[in-house]
């Protein structure tokens, strides 16, 4: 069974800082990896989908990398803003979709 | 284009009661799924469907039933609610199964079973 781990569970940074969120998975035979954002009391919004053949995917201030061989992905957020405060989850597909438990990010103005 | 919609947003049930959580999507997605989200456990798959008339079990199917009579709708039925089913339930849809395409999530239904 695929297991997805996200570290740290919570992160608090001052506005303007660059930060990295980590995601690791145990089975490297994946189609892709997806990063989601979840605001309190809301559903999940897809941020980035990085295919297994790609090493990076960028959207605005977000950059996701994927290293299948080591079972790791990182989400880099540049110049963080208070509006970035949310929980970030990574997920990998397999027989089903496997989610990490998320990193709760707080950006302090 | 409403995306994925879920009703109700919040529900309180007594142990033993039954209810149906509604999910609908207007994107003509074949793949739909139900997850529950519990603190410290992430999202876990309950049931999924790869098209009208086809459903299958996920990781935690016990106590839940589903059916898929149309492409648009995928209701989740709780047969006899238990306190262990207190959770937030999310419906999701995508063009393809197995995570080959982006999944779109509904806003969730918060369920409290007393």
Interface residues (C-beta under 8 A of the other chain):
Chain A: X4 X31 X32 X34 X36 X41 X42 X43 X44 X45 X46 X49 X89 X91 X92 X93 X94 X96 X97 X99 X100 X101 X102
Chain B: X4 X33 X35 X40 X41 X42 X43 X45 X48 X58 X59 X90 X92 X98 X99 X100 X101 X102 X103 X104 X105 X106 X107 X108
